[in-house]
Amino acid sequence: MTGYSWHYTFIGIFFLLVTVFAALPLIASKVLRPKKPSAGKQDPYECGLDKVGDAWIQFKIQYYLYALVFIVFDVEVILILPWAVVFKQLGVVAFIEMAIFLLILSLGLVYVWRKRDLEWY
């Protein structure tokens, strides 16, 4: 093997190792786990309560709005933390970009707040 093909061998070996390390715990847990199924173990479990009614009930759309707002601000934190770590090296342009980003998110929060979508009914 000459040239760059040698580098691809390392990538292949790494991919093989990753696959083995990912599959090994799954296979081991399937083989080693105790197998004593019963009706109680097969029954769905939700917060210690017995199931009542059909699983296909309608939820308020507001619950999904809470989830979406949470995800938006979660992504905001994910983007701000690395930016804050290297803030001194980025300069004024990056500061202005982050200020615009935070302004847009703040306007979204004000919009949701004014629509009273953050209240729990």
Contacts in CASP RR format, 6 or more apart in sequence:
PFRMAT RR
TARGET T0000
AUTHOR 0000-0000-0000
METHOD contacts of the structure
MODEL  1
MTGYSWHYTFIGIFFLLVTVFAALPLIASKVLRPKKPSAGKQDPYECGLD
KVGDAWIQFKIQYYLYALVFIVFDVEVILILPWAVVFKQLGVVAFIEMAI
FLLILSLGLVYVWRKRDLEWY
1 9 0 8 1.000
43 51 0 8 1.000
44 51 0 8 1.000
44 55 0 8 1.000
60 121 0 8 1.000
62 117 0 8 1.000
62 121 0 8 1.000
65 112 0 8 1.000
65 117 0 8 1.000
66 118 0 8 1.000
69 109 0 8 1.000
69 112 0 8 1.000
69 117 0 8 1.000
69 118 0 8 1.000
72 105 0 8 1.000
73 105 0 8 1.000
73 109 0 8 1.000
76 101 0 8 1.000
76 102 0 8 1.000
76 105 0 8 1.000
79 101 0 8 1.000
80 98 0 8 1.000
83 90 0 8 1.000
83 94 0 8 1.000
83 98 0 8 1.000
87 94 0 8 1.000
87 95 0 8 1.000
112 118 0 8 1.000
END
